[in-house]
Structure formats: C-alpha cells, structure tokens
Amino acid sequence: MRRFAAALIAAVLLCACESTDVRTIFVGTYSDGFYAFDFDVNAGDILPAEGEYGSVAKAAMPNPSFLSISGNHVYAVSEMPDSSASVWAWRYGGGGFDLLNRQPSCGADPCYVSASKKEWLAVANYSGGNLAVYRLLPNGHIAPVDTLINSSVGGPDLSRQESPHVHCAQFVHEGKQLLFSEFSADAIGLADITSAGLRNYRLAAQLPPDFGPRHLLERDGRLYVIGELSGDIAVYDFYENGRTQLRQIVKADAVGARGAADLHFSPDGRYLYASLRLQNDGIAIFRADDQLVPAGYQTTGPHPRNFTVLDNWLLVACRDSNQIEIYARDPLTGVLTDTGRRLSVPKPVFVQVQ
C-alpha cells in the first residue's frame, strides 16, 4: 500500500511538472486576415491546430497590421491607402472571431490602434497624418469617430517628413491622458481624456530634429520614445500633469539604417528591447537601470517590424521572411538565443501574447 501511495504521489507530481501553460498569440499581417495561435509557454513553441497555418482561428479582413486586445474584444486597423481604411471590432471566444462592427479610420494607412478600459479607442493614421478617437460602447462596438486631431510637419527629412504622419497612440495615467507620436514634426502630442471627450491638446515633448518618433511607451513615471529616423531612444521623466523632462538619449541603431521600429520592456521591467530594420536587422537590448545601458544585440530575420516579450521568450514578426521567430530570453542578463523554431504566416507585422 505504501509503495502504491508513493507511486501515485510521484505520478501526480510528474503530471504537475508537465502541465502545459497555454497562452493565445495574435498575429496581424499585411495579408487577408489576422490569426490566433496557441503558445506553450513552458516549451516555448506553437501548438498546432486545425486552422490555416496551424492557427486556432482566423479573422478575415484586409491588411490587419496592428491589433489592440481588450478582454475578449480585438480591435484591428485595416491599413489601406484610400477611403476603405478602417478600424474593426471583433469578439474572440477561443474557437473563432465574430465581427461586431467597423468604422472608417478617417485617414489613410492606419497603422496603430489602442483601447482604453473599454471606453475609448485611438487610431493613428500614418498617411492621413491624423489621430482618430472613438468611444467604445458597452457591447464592444465602436461608435462613430468622436475627435480628430491633425498632426503637422517641421522635420528636416524632405523625403520622409514632407507630410504629416502619426504612428502611435497610447493611453497613459490610468486612461486620463492620450499620448501620440507626431513623426513629421519630431514631437509627442498629448491630450486629456474627459467624460466629454479629448480636451487640452498640447505638446508633451519636442524631440531633436530628424528623430522621427515612431513607437512610445510609459512605465513607472518615465516615457520612452524610439526614433525611426535617428535610431535613438529618448527617455523622459513623465509627470501626472503631462509635463516631461529629458533624462537621456541613447543610440539603438548603430548603422544608421533609419528603420527603427518597435519598443517593449520585459515583464519585470529590467530590460528594454528595440527592433531595428533595413540594415543589420535585429533586436537591441538595454538594461533599464537609472539610465538605459546597452546589454547586447540579437540579429533576426528580415524586417522585424513588431515583437512581444514573455518572461523567458521573445517573439519577432519578420515581415519579409513570412515568419514569427522564437527566441529564448535569459531573465537575468536579458540576452536572447535563437531557438530555431518558426511559425510560418504571410507577411506578419504584429505579434502579441495574451
């Protein structure tokens, strides 16, 4: 009996050790839809399913290049260069996507979408050069556009900054403010969110000329901005009233490729990662102490437009190789190691683990 009990306990412990922690990966593309995949966090690999490319589900729409996931709702931009540009609301139930509704993005080539507490939705229109803000209804639907803010020019690059471009929008300070990158003005704009809508639009930060701010994020009272053109990361102290004070500018792109793209922290906040394209494509790694300190560089496949970070993994959407690449991440050093594992999907430009 004792031997049987010991064997039973050992079997239970073995099962516990081998239990699978499965998360959902959402992949946006420059193709005819976006996908949901199952990701085994313990193994660091995709669990194949019956859907297209081994996906759990697909949402069919044109050029869903960026998504925002809010609970079981997914908001996706359709990055089109004409009046068909739009933002779509979907409900994800684990077995498939149900379309709720869609609204015009009010500008060409929407490239970023951000949801705030199921109350507001912001869309950055790159070629349209404006920011569109919508109310979210209690059922997850998108109401008609509430506010449009037009960006401006002022940067010195006459080929890249010749017309207004907005590339990113983030709700900060518990949804009380909205930050957005004004690529062609080398600036970060800020607006207050009130029950009546956006109010008090103003300049949050004026970046150096030829910076080309692309993506930004706020963490622990600091604002981080990556410059697509300069290849730099600017760090600001960022206060509740929206005031900023520059702390540091650090070089991420050492070869001057003018294609810096995405920016994400590790979950514990110890490391900051930045994706770089067009030359020496890869991920720059920084230790996030009082100052950002370079901690390494990992080359990737071509055109790593977007990526996501888990505790021990970093997944990169490499558009021009039609693959999501999976890297093991050392949580102590921040260093990445290529696992060789790949997920094939057409022109992936967005990846996020939920």
C-alpha positions, -999 to +999 in steps of 0.1 A: +000+000+000+028+024+009+046+016-024+013+023-043+008+056-025+043+067-032+039+058-069+006+077-070+022+108-055+051+106-079+027+104-109+007+134-097+039+154-092+051+144-127+018+154-142+021+188-124+056+193-137+045+185-173+014+207-172+010+230-201+007+267-197-011+278-229-014+314-240-030+329-271-008+346-297-025+371-320-007+377-353-015+406-376-004+407-412-002+426-445-025+400-460-061+389-459-066+384-421-052+380-386-048+348-366-049+333-332-025+306-322-019+286-291+015+291-275+030+266-250+048+289-225+067+261-209+081+247-242+083+280-260+066+267-291+033+269-311+007+241-305-006+233-340-043+234-345-066+226-374-069+262-388-050+279-416-012+279-409-019+258-378-040+286-362-069+282-338-089+309-356-087+335-384-104+368-387-107+377-424-101+414-433-076+434-454-042+443-441-048+440-403-014+454-395-020+463-358-043+450-331-054+460-296-067+433-274-091+443-246-105+413-227-123+392-253-125+421-278-099+426-305-097+459-324-078+458-357-069+485-382-073+478-419-042+496-432-054+507-466-042+537-486-077+550-495-112+556-482-115+519-473-091+524-444-110+514-413-109+500-377-128+468-370-142+454-337-141+416-332-151+393-303-129+363-297-143+333-280-114+309-282-129+290-311-133+318-335-138+355-342-172+373-345-173+406-363-191+433-342-188+464-364-163+487-381-158+524-386-138+545-411-104+554-398-108+590-412-073+588-427-052+567-450-030+539-438-040+535-401-010+517-385-017+517-348-048+512-325-050+514-288-080+507-265-085+522-230-106+504-204-133+496-229-142+533-230-121+549-257-102+538-289-074+557-306-062+551-342-030+566-357-034+573-394+001+574-409-005+587-444-036+605-432-015+624-407-041+625-380-053+608-348-089+595-347-105+588-313-137+568-308-160+559-279-163+522-272-199+511-265-206+487-236-211+458-260-176+463-275-188+481-307-170+512-320-191+543-321-186+569-349-155+590-346-156+614-317-125+635-322-099+641-350-065+657-343-044+667-372-006+665-370+019+688-386+054+689-402+087+705-393+113+678-395+143+682-419+139+650-439+121+662-471+115+627-483+102+611-451+088+641-432+073+660-462+037+655-450+021+649-415+023+613-401+010+599-368+025+565-359+015+556-324-011+564-297-010+553-261-034+559-232-015+567-200-020+577-164-049+552-160-066+564-192-067+600-182-044+612-210-035+602-245+000+604-260+008+601-297+039+603-319+040+631-345+065+616-368+070+645-392+070+672-365+096+654-344+072+658-315+050+639-290+014+652-286-007+650-255-045+654-248-065+650-217-094+624-217-126+636-200-161+623-199-168+649-226-140+636-249-105+649-257-096+683-243-065+705-240-043+692-268-007+703-263+029+695-269+043+669-244+079+667-258+098+683-287+124+658-299+156+666-317+153+673-354+153+643-377+143+620-348+111+607-365+093+594-334+076+560-341+066+540-311+064+551-275+055+537-241+052+548-205+064+529-175+070+538-138+068+576-144+091+576-175+083+580-212+103+561-238+103+570-275+121+553-303+131+574-333+126+556-367+149+580-385+176+587-358+177+552-344+178+567-309+157+561-278+147+592-258+139+588-221+118+614-203+106+619-167+068+620-172+046+636-147+009+632-139+001+667-153+017+657-186+050+676-182+081+659-194+118+664-187+145+648-208+167+623-190+187+605-217+191+598-254+208+565-262+217+550-296+199+518-306+207+517-344+245+517-347+245+515-386+222+544-395+196+523-412+168+548-405+143+520-398+139+517-360+105+502-352+092+487-320+098+491-283+089+468-254+100+461-218+105+427-203+076+419-179+098+426-148+109+460-162+146+451-160+153+451-198+141+472-227+142+458-263+140+477-296+136+463-331+157+477-360+151+472-397+165+479-432+202+471-423+216+447-397+181+437-388+177+427-352+168+434-316+188+459-295+189+450-257+192+476-229+194+471-191+170+495-176+186+510-145+186+547-137+199+550-172+195+527-202+227+507-206+234+486-238+233+449-229+235+431-263+222+427-298+204+398-315+202+396-353+169+384-367+152+376-400+145+405-424+122+434-414+114+428-377+086+453-376+070+442-343+077+418-314+064+408-280+081+397-248+072+370-223+091+360-192+115+336-210+106+342-246+107+369-272+087+365-305+095+386-335+073+393-365+097+392-395+076+406-424+099+398-453+106+361-444+069+354-436+078+340-402+074+346-365+108+338-349+110+325-313+139+334-291+147+322-256+153+351-232+176+349-202+157+369-175+190+376-156+211+390-185+183+399-210+203+381-237+184+363-265+191+329-280+176+318-313+156+286-307+153+279-344+116+275-340+095+293-366+058+300-373+051+305-410+024+331-418+022+355-447+038+390-441+035+391-403+038+426-389+022+423-355+025+397-327+012+398-291+007+372-265-024+375-244 
